């Protein structure tokens, strides 16, 4: 049991995970910035989608080159994008349950969703998109 716990902790408590989190913070800010810029030309919903897609490309480039040191390829980008699907599902379920049904505060719900979703996304990326 202790060996499995150590292995689990080593998987997440390392340089790759810390860089992933920093890129994620930068990516959240850039996605918001791009969505704001796009909203000057298109509706808010489309602007959000365009901002999200732009930040997804930026996140892929930064993770591929800086974090996982991999060549940039279309196949790897598509795997990277697919790696975000579990995170999206987890976060939406959590918001649905905790915010919509249990009435928790929105900020607490978003934070809790991120705390669970971010490690899942990292694991998907490391084991699927940037598999060594």
DSSP file (Angstrom, degrees, kcal/mol; ACC not computed):
  #  RESIDUE AA STRUCTURE BP1 BP2  ACC     N-H-->O    O-->H-N    N-H-->O    O-->H-N    TCO  KAPPA ALPHA  PHI   PSI    X-CA   Y-CA   Z-CA
    1    1 A X     >        0   0    0      0, 0.0     4,-2.1     0, 0.0     5,-0.1   0.000 360.0 360.0 360.0 -44.4    0.0    0.0    0.0
    2    2 A X  H  >  +     0   0    0      1,-0.2     4,-2.5     2,-0.2     5,-0.2   0.876 360.0  53.8 -66.7 -37.2    2.8    2.4    0.9
    3    3 A X  H  > S+     0   0    0      1,-0.2     4,-2.3     2,-0.2    -1,-0.2   0.912 109.5  47.9 -63.4 -41.8    4.7    1.6   -2.3
    4    4 A X  H  > S+     0   0    0      2,-0.2     4,-2.4     1,-0.2    -2,-0.2   0.881 111.1  51.0 -66.2 -38.1    1.6    2.4   -4.4
    5    5 A X  H  X S+     0   0    0     -4,-2.1     4,-2.7     2,-0.2    -2,-0.2   0.918 110.4  48.7 -65.3 -43.5    1.0    5.7   -2.5
    6    6 A X  H  X S+     0   0    0     -4,-2.5     4,-2.6     2,-0.2    -2,-0.2   0.912 111.9  49.2 -61.7 -43.0    4.7    6.7   -3.1
    7    7 A X  H  X S+     0   0    0     -4,-2.3     4,-1.7     2,-0.2    -2,-0.2   0.910 111.5  49.7 -63.1 -42.7    4.3    5.9   -6.8
    8    8 A X  H  X S+     0   0    0     -4,-2.4     4,-1.2     2,-0.2    -2,-0.2   0.934 112.3  47.1 -60.7 -47.8    1.1    7.9   -7.0
    9    9 A X  H  X S+     0   0    0     -4,-2.7     4,-3.9     1,-0.2     3,-0.3   0.890 109.8  53.1 -63.8 -39.9    2.7   10.9   -5.3
   10   10 A X  H  < S+     0   0    0     -4,-2.6    -1,-0.2     1,-0.2    -2,-0.2   0.843 103.4  58.6 -63.1 -32.9    5.8   10.7   -7.5
   11   11 A X  H  < S+     0   0    0     -4,-1.7    -1,-0.2    -5,-0.2    -2,-0.2   0.869 122.2  23.2 -63.4 -36.6    3.5   10.7  -10.6
   12   12 A X  H  < S+     0   0    0     -4,-1.2     2,-1.7    -3,-0.3    -2,-0.2   0.784 110.7  68.6-102.7 -33.1    2.1   14.1   -9.5
   13   13 A X  S  < S+     0   0    0     -4,-3.9     2,-0.3    -5,-0.2    -1,-0.2  -0.545  84.1  94.3 -92.4  74.8    4.7   15.7   -7.2
   14   14 A X  S  > S-     0   0    0     -2,-1.7     4,-2.1    -3,-0.2     5,-0.2  -0.902  89.7 -87.6-150.9 177.0    7.3   16.4   -9.8
   15   15 A X  H  > S+     0   0    0     -2,-0.3     4,-2.7     1,-0.2     5,-0.3   0.889 120.0  55.8 -59.5 -43.8    8.6   19.0  -12.2
   16   16 A X  H  > S+     0   0    0      1,-0.2     4,-2.4     2,-0.2    -1,-0.2   0.907 109.3  46.0 -58.5 -44.2    6.2   18.1  -15.0
   17   17 A X  H  > S+     0   0    0      2,-0.2     4,-2.4     1,-0.2    -1,-0.2   0.914 112.4  50.2 -67.5 -41.4    3.1   18.5  -12.9
   18   18 A X  H  X S+     0   0    0     -4,-2.1     4,-2.2     2,-0.2    -2,-0.2   0.915 113.0  46.0 -63.6 -42.4    4.3   21.8  -11.5
   19   19 A X  H  X S+     0   0    0     -4,-2.7     4,-2.9     2,-0.2     5,-0.2   0.905 110.3  54.9 -65.7 -40.5    5.0   23.2  -15.0
   20   20 A X  H  X S+     0   0    0     -4,-2.4     4,-2.3    -5,-0.3    -2,-0.2   0.916 108.9  47.8 -56.7 -44.9    1.7   21.8  -16.2
   21   21 A X  H  X S+     0   0    0     -4,-2.4     4,-2.2     2,-0.2    -2,-0.2   0.919 112.2  48.9 -63.8 -44.5   -0.1   23.8  -13.4
   22   22 A X  H  X S+     0   0    0     -4,-2.2     4,-2.4     1,-0.2    -2,-0.2   0.912 112.0  48.3 -62.9 -42.4    1.9   27.0  -14.3
   23   23 A X  H  X S+     0   0    0     -4,-2.9     4,-2.9     1,-0.2    -1,-0.2   0.896 109.9  54.1 -62.9 -39.1    1.0   26.6  -17.9
   24   24 A X  H  X S+     0   0    0     -4,-2.3     4,-2.3    -5,-0.2    -2,-0.2   0.892 108.1  48.4 -61.8 -41.0   -2.6   26.0  -16.9
   25   25 A X  H  X S+     0   0    0     -4,-2.2     4,-2.0     2,-0.2    -2,-0.2   0.946 114.7  45.3 -64.0 -48.3   -2.7   29.3  -14.9
   26   26 A X  H  X S+     0   0    0     -4,-2.4     4,-2.8     1,-0.2    -2,-0.2   0.905 112.8  52.3 -59.4 -41.4   -1.2   31.2  -17.9
   27   27 A X  H  X S+     0   0    0     -4,-2.9     4,-2.8     2,-0.2    -1,-0.2   0.870 105.9  52.7 -65.8 -38.5   -3.6   29.4  -20.2
   28   28 A X  H  X S+     0   0    0     -4,-2.3     4,-1.9     2,-0.2    -1,-0.2   0.925 112.7  45.4 -62.2 -44.1   -6.6   30.4  -18.1
   29   29 A X  H  X S+     0   0    0     -4,-2.0     4,-2.3     2,-0.2    -2,-0.2   0.921 114.7  46.7 -65.8 -44.1   -5.5   34.0  -18.2
   30   30 A X  H  X S+     0   0    0     -4,-2.8     4,-3.0     2,-0.2     5,-0.2   0.895 110.3  53.3 -68.2 -37.9   -4.7   34.0  -22.0
   31   31 A X  H  X S+     0   0    0     -4,-2.8     4,-2.4     2,-0.2    -1,-0.2   0.912 111.1  46.5 -60.9 -42.3   -8.0   32.2  -22.7
   32   32 A X  H  X S+     0   0    0     -4,-1.9     4,-2.2    -5,-0.2    -2,-0.2   0.901 112.9  49.9 -65.4 -41.2   -9.9   34.9  -20.9
   33   33 A X  H  X S+     0   0    0     -4,-2.3     4,-2.4     2,-0.2    -2,-0.2   0.935 112.7  45.8 -63.9 -46.3   -7.9   37.6  -22.6
   34   34 A X  H  X S+     0   0    0     -4,-3.0     4,-3.1     1,-0.2     5,-0.2   0.902 110.9  52.8 -65.1 -40.1   -8.6   36.1  -26.1
   35   35 A X  H  X S+     0   0    0     -4,-2.4     4,-1.9    -5,-0.2    -1,-0.2   0.904 109.9  49.5 -60.8 -40.5  -12.3   35.6  -25.3
   36   36 A X  H  < S+     0   0    0     -4,-2.2     4,-0.4     2,-0.2    -2,-0.2   0.922 112.9  46.5 -63.7 -44.6  -12.5   39.3  -24.3
   37   37 A X  H >< S+     0   0    0     -4,-2.4     3,-1.3     1,-0.2     4,-0.2   0.928 113.1  48.6 -63.8 -45.0  -10.7   40.4  -27.5
   38   38 A X  H >X S+     0   0    0     -4,-3.1     3,-2.2     1,-0.3     4,-2.0   0.840 100.6  66.3 -63.7 -32.1  -12.9   38.2  -29.7
   39   39 A X  T 3< S+     0   0    0     -4,-1.9    -1,-0.3     1,-0.3    -2,-0.2   0.648  88.1  68.1 -67.8 -12.6  -16.0   39.5  -28.0
   40   40 A X  T <4 S+     0   0    0     -3,-1.3    -1,-0.3    -4,-0.4    -2,-0.2   0.643 115.4  26.3 -75.0 -13.9  -15.3   42.9  -29.5
   41   41 A X  T <4 S+     0   0    0     -3,-2.2     2,-0.3    -4,-0.2    -2,-0.2   0.619 127.6  26.8-122.2 -23.7  -16.1   41.3  -32.9
   42   42 A X  S  < S-     0   0    0     -4,-2.0    -1,-0.2     1,-0.1     5,-0.0  -0.832  93.4 -70.5-135.9 172.9  -18.5   38.4  -32.3
   43   43 A X     >  -     0   0    0     -2,-0.3     4,-2.6     1,-0.1     5,-0.2  -0.143  48.9-106.0 -63.4 161.9  -21.1   37.4  -29.7
   44   44 A X  H  > S+     0   0    0      1,-0.2     4,-2.3     2,-0.2     5,-0.1   0.873 116.3  49.5 -60.9 -42.6  -20.0   36.4  -26.1
   45   45 A X  H  > S+     0   0    0      2,-0.2     4,-2.1     1,-0.2    -1,-0.2   0.939 114.5  43.6 -65.6 -46.5  -20.6   32.6  -26.6
   46   46 A X  H  > S+     0   0    0      1,-0.2     4,-2.8     2,-0.2     5,-0.2   0.894 112.4  54.5 -64.3 -38.9  -18.7   32.4  -29.8
   47   47 A X  H  X S+     0   0    0     -4,-2.6     4,-2.6     2,-0.2    -2,-0.2   0.897 107.6  50.3 -60.8 -40.9  -16.0   34.6  -28.3
   48   48 A X  H  X S+     0   0    0     -4,-2.3     4,-2.6     2,-0.2    -2,-0.2   0.930 111.6  47.1 -62.9 -45.6  -15.7   32.1  -25.4
   49   49 A X  H  X S+     0   0    0     -4,-2.1     4,-2.7     2,-0.2    -2,-0.2   0.927 113.8  47.5 -62.6 -45.4  -15.4   29.2  -27.7
   50   50 A X  H  X S+     0   0    0     -4,-2.8     4,-2.5     1,-0.2    -1,-0.2   0.899 112.7  49.4 -63.4 -40.7  -12.8   30.9  -29.8
   51   51 A X  H  X S+     0   0    0     -4,-2.6     4,-2.5    -5,-0.2    -2,-0.2   0.901 111.4  49.3 -63.5 -41.1  -10.8   32.0  -26.7
   52   52 A X  H  X S+     0   0    0     -4,-2.6     4,-2.0     2,-0.2    -2,-0.2   0.929 112.4  47.1 -63.6 -46.1  -10.9   28.4  -25.4
   53   53 A X  H  X S+     0   0    0     -4,-2.7     4,-1.9     2,-0.2    -2,-0.2   0.901 112.2  50.3 -64.0 -40.7   -9.7   27.0  -28.7
   54   54 A X  H  X S+     0   0    0     -4,-2.5     4,-2.2     1,-0.2    -1,-0.2   0.933 112.2  46.8 -62.1 -45.4   -6.9   29.6  -28.9
   55   55 A X  H  X S+     0   0    0     -4,-2.5     4,-2.8     1,-0.2    -1,-0.2   0.816 107.4  58.1 -68.9 -28.3   -5.8   28.8  -25.4
   56   56 A X  H  X S+     0   0    0     -4,-2.0     4,-2.3     2,-0.2    -1,-0.2   0.913 107.6  46.8 -64.8 -42.3   -6.0   25.1  -26.2
   57   57 A X  H  X S+     0   0    0     -4,-1.9     4,-2.5     2,-0.2    -2,-0.2   0.925 113.4  48.4 -63.9 -44.7   -3.5   25.6  -29.0
   58   58 A X  H  X S+     0   0    0     -4,-2.2     4,-2.6     1,-0.2     5,-0.2   0.922 111.0  50.7 -61.9 -44.3   -1.2   27.7  -26.8
   59   59 A X  H  X S+     0   0    0     -4,-2.8     4,-2.7     1,-0.2     5,-0.3   0.901 110.5  50.0 -61.2 -41.1   -1.4   25.1  -24.0
   60   60 A X  H  X S+     0   0    0     -4,-2.3     4,-3.0     2,-0.2     5,-0.3   0.951 111.4  47.7 -62.0 -48.6   -0.5   22.3  -26.4
   61   61 A X  H  X S+     0   0    0     -4,-2.5     4,-2.3     1,-0.2     5,-0.4   0.921 115.5  44.7 -59.9 -45.3    2.5   24.3  -27.8
   62   62 A X  H  X>S+     0   0    0     -4,-2.6     4,-2.3     2,-0.2     5,-1.3   0.921 116.8  44.5 -67.4 -44.2    3.8   25.1  -24.3
   63   63 A X  I  <>S+     0   0    0     -4,-2.7     5,-3.4    -5,-0.2     6,-0.5   0.914 115.3  48.3 -67.3 -40.9    3.3   21.6  -22.9
   64   64 A X  I  <5S+     0   0    0     -4,-3.0     6,-3.6    -5,-0.3    -2,-0.2   0.946 124.1  28.7 -63.9 -47.8    4.8   19.9  -26.0
   65   65 A X  I  <5S+     0   0    0     -4,-2.3    -2,-0.2    -5,-0.3    -3,-0.2   0.923 132.9  25.8 -83.5 -45.9    7.9   22.1  -26.1
   66   66 A X  I  <5S+     0   0    0     -4,-2.3    -3,-0.2    -5,-0.4    -2,-0.1   0.921 129.2  29.6 -88.0 -47.3    8.6   23.2  -22.6
   67   67 A X  I   <S+     0   0    0     -5,-1.3    -3,-0.2    -4,-0.1    -4,-0.1   0.963 134.1  18.4 -85.5 -54.3    7.1   20.6  -20.3
   68   68 A X  S   <S-     0   0    0     -5,-3.4    -4,-0.2    -6,-0.1    -3,-0.1   0.530  88.9-137.1 -99.6  -6.9    7.2   17.2  -22.2
   69   69 A X        +     0   0    0     -6,-0.5     2,-0.3     1,-0.2    -4,-0.2   0.927  50.1 147.1  51.5  55.9    9.8   18.2  -24.8
   70   70 A X        -     0   0    0     -6,-3.6    -1,-0.2    -7,-0.1    -2,-0.1  -0.855  53.5 -98.6-119.4 154.0    8.0   16.5  -27.7
   71   71 A X        -     0   0    0     -2,-0.3     2,-0.6     1,-0.1     5,-0.1  -0.393  41.8-111.5 -65.7 147.9    7.8   17.4  -31.4
   72   72 A X        +     0   0    0     -2,-0.1     2,-0.3     4,-0.1    -1,-0.1  -0.745  49.8 160.5 -85.9 121.5    4.7   19.2  -32.4
   73   73 A X     >  -     0   0    0     -2,-0.6     4,-2.2     1,-0.1     5,-0.1  -0.959  49.4-122.4-137.9 156.6    2.5   17.1  -34.6
   74   74 A X  H  > S+     0   0    0     -2,-0.3     4,-2.6     2,-0.2     5,-0.2   0.911 113.6  53.4 -64.0 -42.4   -1.2   17.1  -35.6
   75   75 A X  H  > S+     0   0    0      1,-0.2     4,-2.1     2,-0.2    -1,-0.2   0.918 110.6  46.2 -59.5 -44.5   -1.7   13.6  -34.2
   76   76 A X  H  > S+     0   0    0      2,-0.2     4,-2.4     1,-0.2    -1,-0.2   0.880 110.8  53.4 -67.5 -37.0   -0.3   14.6  -30.8
   77   77 A X  H  X S+     0   0    0     -4,-2.2     4,-2.7     2,-0.2    -2,-0.2   0.923 108.7  49.2 -62.4 -43.0   -2.4   17.8  -30.8
   78   78 A X  H  X S+     0   0    0     -4,-2.6     4,-2.2     2,-0.2    -2,-0.2   0.900 111.7  48.6 -63.4 -40.2   -5.5   15.8  -31.4
   79   79 A X  H  X S+     0   0    0     -4,-2.1     4,-1.7     2,-0.2    50,-0.2   0.885 110.4  52.8 -65.0 -37.8   -4.6   13.5  -28.5
   80   80 A X  H  X S+     0   0    0     -4,-2.4     4,-0.6     2,-0.2    -2,-0.2   0.932 109.3  48.1 -60.7 -47.4   -3.9   16.5  -26.4
   81   81 A X  H >< S+     0   0    0     -4,-2.7     3,-1.2     1,-0.2     4,-0.4   0.899 110.0  51.9 -62.4 -41.1   -7.4   17.9  -27.1
   82   82 A X  H >X S+     0   0    0     -4,-2.2     3,-1.5     1,-0.3     4,-0.5   0.830  98.9  66.7 -63.9 -31.4   -9.0   14.5  -26.3
   83   83 A X  H 3< S+     0   0    0     -4,-1.7     4,-0.5     1,-0.3    -1,-0.3   0.716  94.7  58.5 -62.4 -20.4   -7.1   14.6  -23.0
   84   84 A X  T <X S+     0   0    0     -3,-1.2     4,-2.3    -4,-0.6    -1,-0.3   0.634  84.6  81.7 -83.8 -14.5   -9.2   17.5  -21.9
   85   85 A X  H <> S+     0   0    0     -3,-1.5     4,-2.5    -4,-0.4     5,-0.2   0.926  89.5  49.2 -61.8 -47.7  -12.5   15.7  -22.4
   86   86 A X  H  X S+     0   0    0     -4,-0.5     4,-3.0     1,-0.2    -1,-0.2   0.914 111.8  50.8 -58.3 -39.7  -12.4   13.8  -19.0
   87   87 A X  H  > S+     0   0    0     -4,-0.5     4,-2.8     2,-0.2     5,-0.3   0.928 109.8  49.6 -60.4 -46.4  -11.7   17.2  -17.3
   88   88 A X  H  X S+     0   0    0     -4,-2.3     4,-2.1     1,-0.2    -1,-0.2   0.915 113.7  45.7 -59.5 -44.7  -14.6   18.8  -19.0
   89   89 A X  H  X S+     0   0    0     -4,-2.5     4,-2.5     2,-0.2     5,-0.2   0.942 113.9  48.0 -65.2 -48.7  -16.9   16.0  -18.0
   90   90 A X  H  X S+     0   0    0     -4,-3.0     4,-2.5    -5,-0.2    -2,-0.2   0.932 113.5  47.2 -58.7 -47.7  -15.7   15.9  -14.4
   91   91 A X  H  X S+     0   0    0     -4,-2.8     4,-2.4    -5,-0.2    -1,-0.2   0.897 112.6  48.7 -65.9 -39.5  -16.0   19.7  -13.9
   92   92 A X  H  X S+     0   0    0     -4,-2.1     4,-2.6    -5,-0.3    -1,-0.2   0.905 111.5  49.4 -67.2 -40.0  -19.4   19.9  -15.5
   93   93 A X  H  X S+     0   0    0     -4,-2.5     4,-2.8     2,-0.2     5,-0.2   0.920 111.8  49.5 -62.6 -42.8  -20.7   17.0  -13.3
   94   94 A X  H  X>S+     0   0    0     -4,-2.5     4,-2.9    -5,-0.2     5,-0.6   0.917 112.4  46.3 -64.8 -42.7  -19.3   18.7  -10.2
   95   95 A X  I  X>S+     0   0    0     -4,-2.4     5,-2.0     1,-0.2     4,-1.4   0.927 113.2  50.8 -63.9 -43.1  -20.9   22.1  -11.0
   96   96 A X  I  <>S+     0   0    0     -4,-2.6     5,-1.1    -5,-0.2    -2,-0.2   0.934 120.1  34.8 -58.5 -47.4  -24.2   20.3  -11.8
   97   97 A X  I  X>S+     0   0    0     -4,-2.8     5,-1.8     3,-0.2     4,-0.7   0.977 126.9  32.6 -73.6 -56.8  -24.1   18.5   -8.5
   98   98 A X  I  <5S+     0   0    0     -4,-2.9     6,-3.1    -5,-0.2    -3,-0.2   0.872 130.5  28.8 -76.7 -37.8  -22.6   20.9   -6.0
   99   99 A X  I  X<S+     0   0    0     -4,-1.4     4,-0.6    -5,-0.6    -3,-0.2   0.937 128.5  34.8 -86.9 -53.7  -23.7   24.2   -7.4
  100  100 A X  I  4<S+     0   0    0     -5,-2.0    -3,-0.2     2,-0.1    -4,-0.1   0.895 132.5  23.2 -72.1 -40.7  -27.0   23.4   -9.1
  101  101 A X  I  <<S+     0   0    0     -5,-1.1    -3,-0.2    -4,-0.7    -4,-0.1   0.824 131.0  34.6 -99.3 -35.4  -28.4   20.7   -6.7
  102  102 A X  T  4<S-     0   0    0     -5,-1.8    -3,-0.2    -6,-0.2    -4,-0.2   0.587  96.6-129.4 -98.3 -10.2  -26.6   21.2   -3.4
  103  103 A X     <  +     0   0    0     -4,-0.6    -4,-0.2    -6,-0.2    -3,-0.1   0.729  44.9 164.8  73.8  22.1  -26.5   25.0   -3.6
  104  104 A X        -     0   0    0     -6,-3.1    -1,-0.2     1,-0.1    -2,-0.0  -0.280  49.7 -82.4 -66.6 159.2  -22.8   25.3   -2.8
  105  105 A X     >  -     0   0    0      1,-0.1     4,-2.4     4,-0.0     5,-0.2  -0.350  36.5-126.7 -60.5 141.3  -21.0   28.6   -3.5
  106  106 A X  H  > S+     0   0    0      1,-0.2     4,-2.7     2,-0.2     5,-0.2   0.902 107.0  49.3 -59.9 -45.5  -20.0   29.0   -7.1
  107  107 A X  H  > S+     0   0    0      2,-0.2     4,-2.5     1,-0.2    -1,-0.2   0.912 112.1  48.0 -64.4 -43.4  -16.3   29.8   -6.4
  108  108 A X  H  > S+     0   0    0      2,-0.2     4,-2.7     1,-0.2    -1,-0.2   0.914 112.5  50.2 -62.6 -42.0  -15.9   26.8   -4.0
  109  109 A X  H  X S+     0   0    0     -4,-2.4     4,-2.4     2,-0.2    -2,-0.2   0.928 111.7  46.9 -62.5 -46.0  -17.6   24.6   -6.6
  110  110 A X  H  X S+     0   0    0     -4,-2.7     4,-2.2     2,-0.2    -2,-0.2   0.905 113.2  49.5 -62.7 -41.5  -15.2   25.8   -9.4
  111  111 A X  H  X S+     0   0    0     -4,-2.5     4,-2.6     2,-0.2    -2,-0.2   0.941 111.8  47.4 -63.7 -47.3  -12.2   25.4   -7.1
  112  112 A X  H  X S+     0   0    0     -4,-2.7     4,-1.6     1,-0.2     5,-0.2   0.895 110.9  52.4 -61.0 -41.0  -13.2   21.9   -6.1
  113  113 A X  H  X S+     0   0    0     -4,-2.4     4,-3.1    -5,-0.2    -1,-0.2   0.896 111.4  47.0 -61.9 -40.4  -13.8   20.9   -9.7
  114  114 A X  H  X S+     0   0    0     -4,-2.2     4,-2.8     2,-0.2     5,-0.3   0.901 106.2  57.6 -68.3 -40.9  -10.3   22.2  -10.7
  115  115 A X  H  X S+     0   0    0     -4,-2.6     4,-0.5     1,-0.2    -1,-0.2   0.853 119.1  32.0 -59.3 -34.8   -8.7   20.4   -7.8
  116  116 A X  H  X S+     0   0    0     -4,-1.6     4,-1.2    -5,-0.2    -2,-0.2   0.863 121.0  49.4 -88.3 -41.2  -10.1   17.1   -9.1
  117  117 A X  H  X S+     0   0    0     -4,-3.1     4,-2.5    -5,-0.2    -3,-0.2   0.858 102.6  59.3 -69.6 -37.4  -10.1   17.9  -12.8
  118  118 A X  H  X S+     0   0    0     -4,-2.8     4,-2.6     1,-0.2     5,-0.2   0.940 106.5  45.0 -63.6 -49.9   -6.5   19.2  -13.1
  119  119 A X  H  X S+     0   0    0     -4,-0.5     4,-2.5    -5,-0.3    -1,-0.2   0.883 113.0  52.6 -61.5 -35.1   -4.7   16.0  -11.9
  120  120 A X  H  X S+     0   0    0     -4,-1.2     4,-2.4     2,-0.2    -1,-0.2   0.929 110.5  47.4 -64.0 -44.2   -7.0   13.9  -14.1
  121  121 A X  H  X S+     0   0    0     -4,-2.5     4,-2.7     2,-0.2    -2,-0.2   0.914 111.1  51.4 -62.7 -43.4   -6.1   16.0  -17.2
  122  122 A X  H  X S+     0   0    0     -4,-2.6     4,-3.0     1,-0.2     5,-0.2   0.929 110.4  48.7 -59.2 -45.7   -2.4   15.8  -16.3
  123  123 A X  H  X S+     0   0    0     -4,-2.5     4,-2.6     1,-0.2     5,-0.3   0.918 111.8  49.0 -62.0 -43.7   -2.6   12.0  -16.1
  124  124 A X  H  X>S+     0   0    0     -4,-2.4     4,-1.9     2,-0.2     5,-1.0   0.915 114.4  46.0 -61.5 -42.8   -4.5   11.8  -19.4
  125  125 A X  I  <>S+     0   0    0     -4,-2.7     5,-3.5     3,-0.2    -2,-0.2   0.942 115.4  44.6 -65.2 -48.0   -1.9   14.0  -21.1
  126  126 A X  I  <5S+     0   0    0     -4,-3.0     6,-0.3     1,-0.2    -2,-0.2   0.897 123.1  35.6 -65.8 -40.3    1.1   12.3  -19.6
  127  127 A X  I  <5S+     0   0    0     -4,-2.6    -1,-0.2    -5,-0.2    -2,-0.2   0.671 134.5  18.9 -90.0 -17.0   -0.2    8.8  -20.3
  128  128 A X  I ><5S+     0   0    0     -4,-1.9     3,-0.6    -5,-0.3    -3,-0.2   0.761 128.2  31.6-118.2 -61.7   -2.0    9.4  -23.6
  129  129 A X  I 3 <S+     0   0    0     -5,-1.0    -3,-0.2   -50,-0.2   -49,-0.2   0.902 134.4  23.8 -73.3 -41.2   -0.9   12.6  -25.5
  130  130 A X  T 3 <S+     0   0    0     -5,-3.5    -1,-0.2    -6,-0.2    -4,-0.1  -0.078  83.2 164.3-116.8  33.0    2.7   12.8  -24.4
  131  131 A X    <         0   0    0     -3,-0.6    -4,-0.1     1,-0.2    -5,-0.1  -0.226 360.0 360.0 -55.0 135.2    3.3    9.1  -23.6
  132  132 A X              0   0    0     -6,-0.3    -1,-0.2     0, 0.0    -5,-0.1   0.433 360.0 360.0 -88.4 360.0    7.0    8.3  -23.4
